Amino acid sequence: MLRTALGVGLALAASLFPGPDTSLPARLADTGGGSQLITAVAPAAGSTTGTLTWWDRRAGRWYAEGTTEARFGGSGLAEGASRVQGTNTTPAGLYALPYAFGIRRAPAGTEYDYRPVTPDSWWCQDNASTSYNRWTEPLPADCAPGEAEHLVAYDRQYAHALVIAFNYDRPVRGRGAGIFLHVNGKGATAGCVSVPERAMRAILRWADPRRRPHIAIGTESGGLAVTRY
């Protein structure tokens, strides 16, 4: 009985006084200031696959709510501040997630602002356009069709997506445009982060804009980037 009581006592003490939080978000210098976070981690800068995890912060600790395989750009990852448009690299860094969109309806329970994709929906990537790195409906005259994504044409990838606010608030020409968290296509992305559709739907049901979720993208070998861009 003594051993049993002692064991119960130790277990109770561990639950009442847990050790330090050693989770990945707890080890980051910056998580965006909210209580939800997505981490997208590649083994190395040249990797095209890795792991994506979504986390909740409760009572001062981070808890993993789900994890899945992630895909990155065909040329791996690049530091967000020095990334060059057209290099097929995923920008490492810490980014807000301003809104969601999709060709299909939002999953039940989605609380994010969710924009439906229509035949008039485009994402302008033309460096000469005043609409650079913005959703436009319809395509403006100063944005060349060959320098824009016609969102409805990507029925698989953009079934559901979240905008990653890379180069978004004050766009730097030539750095890149149209970086999203979206559903997997056939292989590596052109610079986005992608996950299986089932995971994307789960993330949209989980994400709560009132809790200010961000996404942190980086590598295991170089340490997860936490610089905000």
C-alpha positions in Angstrom: 0.0 0.0 0.0 2.9 2.3 0.8 4.3 2.0 -2.7 0.9 2.5 -4.3 0.2 5.6 -2.2 3.6 7.0 -3.0 3.1 6.4 -6.7 -0.2 8.2 -6.6 1.3 11.0 -4.6 4.1 11.5 -7.1 1.7 11.4 -10.1 -0.5 14.0 -8.4 2.5 16.2 -7.7 3.6 16.0 -11.3 0.1 17.0 -12.5 -0.1 19.9 -10.1 3.5 21.1 -10.7 4.4 20.2 -14.3 7.9 20.7 -15.5 9.0 23.4 -18.0 7.2 23.5 -21.3 9.7 22.1 -23.8 7.3 22.2 -26.8 8.6 23.8 -30.0 6.5 26.9 -29.6 7.8 27.4 -26.1 11.3 27.4 -27.5 10.6 30.1 -30.0 11.5 33.7 -29.3 8.3 34.9 -31.0 5.0 33.2 -31.7 3.0 36.2 -32.9 1.5 37.1 -29.5 -1.6 34.9 -29.9 -2.6 31.6 -28.3 -2.7 29.6 -31.5 0.3 28.7 -33.7 1.1 26.6 -36.8 4.7 25.3 -37.2 5.9 24.1 -40.6 9.3 22.5 -40.2 11.6 21.1 -42.9 14.6 18.9 -42.1 16.9 21.2 -44.0 16.8 24.3 -46.3 16.7 22.2 -49.4 13.9 19.9 -48.3 10.6 19.8 -50.1 8.7 17.9 -47.3 8.5 18.2 -43.6 6.0 18.4 -40.7 3.2 20.8 -40.0 1.7 21.0 -36.5 -1.0 23.2 -35.1 -0.9 24.2 -31.5 -3.0 25.8 -28.7 -1.7 27.7 -25.7 -3.7 26.9 -22.5 -2.8 27.8 -19.0 0.6 29.0 -20.0 1.6 25.8 -22.0 1.5 24.8 -25.7 -0.4 21.7 -26.7 -0.2 20.0 -30.1 -3.7 19.7 -31.5 -2.8 18.0 -34.8 0.1 17.1 -37.0 0.5 16.2 -40.7 3.0 15.9 -43.5 3.8 19.2 -45.2 5.2 20.1 -48.6 7.3 23.1 -49.4 8.7 24.8 -52.5 10.4 22.7 -55.2 13.7 24.5 -54.3 13.2 24.2 -50.6 13.1 27.1 -48.2 14.7 30.6 -48.3 14.9 33.4 -45.7 11.9 35.6 -46.1 13.9 38.8 -46.1 16.1 37.8 -49.0 13.7 35.6 -51.0 13.5 36.3 -54.7 10.2 35.9 -56.7 10.1 33.0 -59.1 12.7 30.8 -57.3 10.1 28.2 -56.1 11.3 28.6 -52.5 9.0 28.8 -49.4 9.8 31.9 -47.3 11.0 31.1 -43.8 9.8 33.3 -41.0 6.8 34.1 -38.8 3.6 35.3 -40.6 0.0 36.3 -39.8 -2.9 34.5 -41.5 -5.2 37.3 -42.5 -8.1 35.3 -44.1 -9.1 32.0 -45.7 -10.5 31.2 -49.1 -11.6 28.3 -51.2 -13.3 27.0 -54.3 -15.3 24.7 -52.1 -17.4 25.8 -49.2 -15.8 26.4 -45.8 -15.8 23.4 -43.5 -18.6 23.5 -40.9 -17.3 25.3 -37.9 -14.9 27.6 -39.7 -14.7 31.0 -37.9 -12.2 32.7 -40.2 -13.3 35.2 -42.8 -13.6 32.8 -45.8 -13.7 34.2 -49.4 -15.3 32.1 -52.0 -13.3 31.8 -55.2 -15.3 32.8 -58.4 -14.3 32.9 -62.1 -13.3 36.5 -61.5 -10.9 35.8 -58.6 -7.2 36.4 -59.3 -4.1 36.9 -57.3 -1.9 39.5 -58.9 1.9 38.8 -59.0 2.8 41.5 -61.5 5.6 43.6 -60.0 4.4 46.6 -62.1 0.8 46.5 -60.9 -0.7 48.5 -58.1 -2.5 45.3 -57.1 0.8 43.4 -56.5 0.4 40.5 -54.0 -3.4 41.1 -53.7 -6.6 39.3 -54.4 -8.4 41.1 -57.2 -11.9 40.7 -58.7 -11.8 41.1 -61.7 -8.2 41.2 -62.9 -7.2 44.9 -63.1 -5.9 46.4 -66.4 -2.4 47.0 -65.0 -1.9 43.3 -64.0 -0.9 41.0 -66.9 -2.8 37.7 -66.9 0.5 35.9 -67.4 1.7 37.5 -64.1 -1.3 36.5 -62.0 -2.9 33.3 -60.7 -6.4 32.6 -61.8 -7.5 31.0 -58.6 -10.4 29.0 -59.9 -8.0 27.1 -62.2 -6.4 25.4 -59.2 -9.4 23.3 -58.2 -7.4 20.8 -56.1 -4.9 23.1 -54.4 -7.3 25.9 -53.7 -10.2 23.8 -52.6 -9.4 25.4 -49.2 -6.5 27.7 -48.2 -5.3 30.3 -45.8 -3.4 33.4 -46.9 0.1 33.5 -45.5 1.0 37.2 -45.0 4.4 37.0 -46.6 5.4 40.3 -48.2 1.9 41.4 -47.7 1.5 44.5 -45.6 4.1 46.6 -47.5 5.0 44.5 -50.5 8.6 44.6 -51.8 8.6 44.2 -55.5 10.4 41.1 -56.7 10.3 39.4 -53.3 7.3 37.2 -54.1 3.5 37.1 -54.0 0.8 34.6 -53.5 2.1 32.4 -50.6 -0.6 30.3 -49.1 -1.3 27.3 -46.8 -3.3 25.1 -49.1 -4.3 21.6 -50.1 -1.6 19.3 -51.7 -1.2 19.2 -55.4 0.8 16.5 -57.3 4.1 17.3 -55.6 6.2 20.2 -54.2 4.8 23.7 -54.4 5.9 26.8 -56.1 6.6 28.4 -52.7 3.5 27.8 -50.7 3.1 25.3 -47.8 0.6 22.5 -48.6 -1.0 19.7 -46.6 -3.5 16.9 -47.3 -7.1 18.1 -47.7 -8.3 16.4 -44.6 -5.7 18.2 -42.6 -6.5 21.6 -44.3 -10.1 21.2 -43.3 -9.2 20.3 -39.8 -7.0 23.4 -39.5 -9.8 25.7 -40.7 -12.2 24.2 -38.2 -9.5 24.7 -35.4 -8.3 28.2 -36.3 -9.9 31.0 -34.3 -9.0 34.5 -35.6 -9.7 36.0 -32.1 -6.7 33.9 -30.9 -4.5 35.5 -33.5 -2.9 32.4 -35.1 0.4 32.7 -36.9 2.5 30.3 -38.9 6.2 29.8 -38.2 8.2 28.3 -41.1 11.7 27.1 -40.8 14.2 24.2 -40.6 15.3 21.6 -38.0 19.0 22.0 -39.0 19.1 25.8 -38.9 16.6 26.4 -36.1 13.0 27.4 -36.8 12.9 31.0 -38.2 11.0 33.4 -36.0 11.7 36.7 -37.7 8.4 38.5 -38.6 8.0 39.7 -42.2 
